[in-house]
Amino acid sequence: MPSKVSVVKGKRGLEPVFKALDLIDYQTALAGFSKVLIKVNFITTMTWETGATTDPIVVEALIQKLQSLPVEIFVVESDASMTNADKAFQATGMAALCEKYGVKHLNLRHVEDKVKLKVPNGDALKTLTVPRIVTESAIISAAKMKTHVATKVTLGMKNMFGLLPDKLKFKYHAMGISKVIVDINSVLKSHLTVVDGFVAMEGKGPTEGTPVNMNLIVGGTDPVATDATCTRIMGLNPVEVSHIRGIHQKAIGDMDDVEILGVNVEEVKRVFKTK
């Protein structure tokens, strides 16, 4: 059966996110978990309208949907070379949103209870260490639709890189960032991917690009199919994105056998600048 990916066009707000979720079987994807982590994409303290970071309204829609399920919700990010996640939670409005709904937000770097996971047949890593809560929870990758100077695109699977609690993440770039992304996603698969394309970014992403008003939300339970669909919307070929191709080849998801629900890719496609 083909992987189902929802593509919804609409003005920034809750409703396009609700519609994107309702088109896919998101509740089954999260079934059996008592905790759900919403992994946002923060980089420095840039806010959503720059196209650099996850829009709080996307997270608000996710929280509202999850409130009807018997789960505890956490919004999570980790420090990185350019990112102080605690400052970003405040500057982006995400901390205030979490307070409004009584949801905890976590900087994964400061979670002490960690576990080491083996990476079978890893391309760059033999093991990775993450907070235990990451392994015990359903993961929603609430990503941003952006180009990236090192990985061509940064979508749902690149967003999973931020689950690593290390501050100095440049060491992973030295190993080959695309290979590291493949390794992470082969061990920690997101259960649901929701890509924020209300304001996307083209050019020198992830921070120095130009905002693009796409008014889109893309969702799916297959992270490879979801990222491949976003890549096609951006006018790029997912085969040429090495981490998407690599994860597809490991049979973690499918970038080819995809059923689009909502609007067709060709209706919303825009060729993104990559430089």
Helices and strands as residue ranges (DSSP letters): E 3-9, H 14-22, H 26-30, E 35-40, G 48-50, H 56-66, E 72-77, H 85-91, H 94-101, E 104-107, G 108-110, E 114-118, E 127-131, H 132-135, E 138-148, E 152-154, H 156-159, G 160-163, H 170-187, E 192-202, E 210-220, H 223-233, G 238-240, H 242-249, E 258-262, H 265-268
